[in-house]
Amino acid sequence: MCCLNETVASMANKEDDCNSQFWEGGFRSPALLDEKALLSRMAYVDLNPVRAKMAATLGESNFTSIQERIFDHT
């Protein structure tokens, strides 16, 4: 994750013509050490489009894995 974060930050700083700290501590990559932590993070990510009012329901949250899991009938 560190390498990915560094790459994205460098690209964004170049695009914005700046050299400040891109993430400003807002994004972290915590270790998910047990099943409870994993399920908690999955729920957080799945609910983001609804909480941000980008979708009314999980089924309406386009381009997300939760929508695919809901409608995957194969």
Backbone as CSV, one residue per row, in Angstrom:
resi,resn,N_x,N_y,N_z,CA_x,CA_y,CA_z,C_x,C_y,C_z
1,MET,0.827,-1.187,0.000,0.000,0.000,0.000,0.871,1.251,0.000
2,CYS,1.985,1.195,0.669,2.874,2.352,0.728,3.316,2.762,-0.669
3,CYS,3.691,1.798,-1.487,4.128,2.102,-2.855,2.982,2.682,-3.679
4,LEU,1.803,2.128,-3.533,0.637,2.645,-4.249,0.324,4.065,-3.799
5,ASN,0.307,4.296,-2.488,0.032,5.631,-1.964,1.044,6.645,-2.484
6,GLU,2.314,6.254,-2.499,3.363,7.160,-2.957,3.178,7.498,-4.437
7,THR,2.844,6.504,-5.237,2.647,6.719,-6.670,1.466,7.652,-6.924
8,VAL,0.354,7.390,-6.267,-0.840,8.229,-6.444,-0.563,9.651,-5.969
9,ALA,0.104,9.792,-4.837,0.420,11.119,-4.310,1.326,11.884,-5.270
10,SER,2.324,11.225,-5.825,3.227,11.882,-6.772,2.482,12.341,-8.017
11,MET,1.603,11.491,-8.531,0.832,11.858,-9.721,-0.092,13.045,-9.436
12,ALA,-0.757,13.029,-8.289,-1.672,14.112,-7.942,-0.923,15.410,-7.717
13,ASN,0.224,15.342,-7.048,1.014,16.553,-6.822,1.531,17.129,-8.139
14,LYS,1.934,16.270,-9.057,2.395,16.740,-10.363,1.247,17.398,-11.120
15,GLU,0.081,16.766,-11.064,-1.098,17.306,-11.749,-1.493,18.671,-11.177
16,ASP,-1.389,18.817,-9.851,-1.773,20.069,-9.191,-0.613,21.053,-9.076
17,ASP,0.560,20.666,-9.608,1.762,21.491,-9.553,2.080,21.942,-8.128
18,CYS,2.142,20.966,-7.217,2.497,21.258,-5.837,3.344,20.120,-5.281
19,ASN,3.868,20.290,-4.097,4.678,19.231,-3.502,4.319,19.010,-2.038
20,SER,3.099,19.315,-1.677,2.653,19.120,-0.295,2.322,17.657,-0.039
21,GLN,2.123,17.349,1.229,1.737,15.992,1.593,0.321,15.754,1.093
22,PHE,0.170,14.807,0.191,-1.101,14.604,-0.496,-2.190,14.072,0.432
23,TRP,-1.889,13.032,1.184,-2.933,12.373,1.976,-3.286,13.133,3.245
24,GLU,-2.380,13.940,3.763,-2.640,14.736,4.967,-3.169,13.890,6.125
25,GLY,-2.818,12.626,6.184,-3.237,11.759,7.275,-4.670,11.267,7.174
26,GLY,-5.363,11.611,6.114,-6.771,11.233,5.976,-6.989,9.807,5.513
27,PHE,-5.980,9.217,4.906,-6.107,7.861,4.398,-5.027,7.000,5.029
28,ARG,-5.447,5.883,5.568,-4.499,4.971,6.205,-4.754,3.560,5.692
29,SER,-3.794,2.727,5.884,-3.906,1.325,5.495,-3.707,0.462,6.733
30,PRO,-4.717,0.371,7.590,-4.541,-0.395,8.820,-4.509,-1.899,8.546
31,ALA,-3.809,-2.602,9.383,-3.774,-4.063,9.277,-5.110,-4.622,9.756
32,LEU,-5.657,-5.533,8.994,-6.910,-6.199,9.368,-6.521,-7.565,9.928
33,LEU,-6.426,-7.625,11.246,-5.812,-8.776,11.887,-6.757,-9.915,12.233
34,ASP,-8.052,-9.674,12.152,-8.981,-10.763,12.436,-10.243,-10.593,11.583
35,GLU,-11.104,-11.583,11.640,-12.310,-11.581,10.808,-13.237,-10.417,11.148
36,LYS,-13.336,-10.074,12.418,-14.185,-8.955,12.830,-13.708,-7.646,12.195
37,ALA,-12.405,-7.421,12.196,-11.850,-6.212,11.592,-12.105,-6.186,10.085
38,LEU,-11.944,-7.330,9.431,-12.176,-7.424,7.999,-13.632,-7.132,7.657
39,LEU,-14.560,-7.753,8.368,-15.984,-7.540,8.108,-16.398,-6.096,8.381
40,SER,-15.829,-5.509,9.416,-16.115,-4.117,9.742,-15.673,-3.194,8.614
41,ARG,-14.475,-3.421,8.078,-13.952,-2.584,6.984,-14.762,-2.781,5.717
42,MET,-15.177,-4.024,5.446,-16.001,-4.294,4.271,-17.327,-3.560,4.359
43,ALA,-17.959,-3.575,5.514,-19.227,-2.873,5.702,-19.037,-1.368,5.526
44,TYR,-17.959,-0.832,6.065,-17.659,0.593,5.934,-17.544,0.988,4.459
45,VAL,-16.770,0.213,3.701,-16.569,0.504,2.284,-17.875,0.353,1.509
46,ASP,-18.622,-0.718,1.762,-19.870,-0.964,1.046,-20.900,0.134,1.293
47,LEU,-20.930,0.691,2.496,-21.930,1.701,2.833,-21.537,3.115,2.410
48,ASN,-20.295,3.347,1.996,-19.849,4.688,1.635,-20.720,5.374,0.584
49,PRO,-21.093,4.722,-0.536,-21.911,5.417,-1.535,-23.274,5.852,-0.982
50,VAL,-23.844,5.066,-0.091,-25.139,5.417,0.505,-24.963,6.575,1.478
51,ARG,-23.947,6.492,2.319,-23.699,7.574,3.281,-23.367,8.884,2.593
52,ALA,-22.701,8.817,1.437,-22.337,10.019,0.688,-23.484,10.498,-0.196
53,LYS,-24.608,9.806,-0.121,-25.811,10.126,-0.903,-25.553,10.058,-2.409
54,MET,-24.619,9.181,-2.797,-24.376,8.928,-4.214,-25.320,7.843,-4.724
55,ALA,-25.917,7.104,-3.795,-26.877,6.055,-4.118,-27.876,5.962,-2.973
56,ALA,-29.108,5.648,-3.311,-30.142,5.526,-2.280,-30.064,4.178,-1.573
57,THR,-29.643,3.171,-2.308,-29.536,1.826,-1.740,-28.222,1.191,-2.190
58,LEU,-27.838,0.106,-1.544,-26.624,-0.604,-1.946,-26.739,-1.137,-3.365
59,GLY,-27.924,-1.554,-3.757,-28.146,-2.066,-5.104,-28.014,-1.006,-6.175
60,GLU,-28.148,0.254,-5.796,-28.017,1.363,-6.747,-26.614,1.960,-6.770
61,SER,-25.708,1.435,-5.976,-24.347,1.978,-5.927,-23.523,1.377,-7.060
62,ASN,-23.570,2.062,-8.204,-22.933,1.571,-9.430,-21.433,1.406,-9.278
63,PHE,-20.917,0.408,-9.999,-19.483,0.130,-10.083,-18.873,-0.237,-8.734
64,THR,-19.639,-0.905,-7.887,-19.140,-1.340,-6.587,-19.231,-2.854,-6.474
65,SER,-18.412,-3.401,-5.605,-18.444,-4.850,-5.425,-19.713,-5.290,-4.707
66,ILE,-20.275,-4.428,-3.852,-21.514,-4.818,-3.167,-22.665,-4.962,-4.162
67,GLN,-22.734,-4.070,-5.142,-23.781,-4.189,-6.156,-23.612,-5.489,-6.937
68,GLU,-22.374,-5.813,-7.266,-22.109,-7.064,-7.978,-22.494,-8.270,-7.127
69,ARG,-22.190,-8.219,-5.830,-22.559,-9.339,-4.944,-24.069,-9.461,-4.804
70,ILE,-24.773,-8.345,-4.785,-26.228,-8.395,-4.655,-26.867,-9.015,-5.871
71,PHE,-26.395,-8.638,-7.067,-27.052,-9.061,-8.300,-26.378,-10.235,-8.988
72,ASP,-25.332,-10.813,-8.399,-24.667,-11.963,-8.985,-25.462,-13.211,-8.649
73,HIS,-26.152,-13.740,-9.639,-27.001,-14.916,-9.424,-26.426,-16.165,-10.062
74,THR,-25.144,-16.135,-10.416,-24.570,-17.300,-11.096,-23.939,-18.240,-10.110
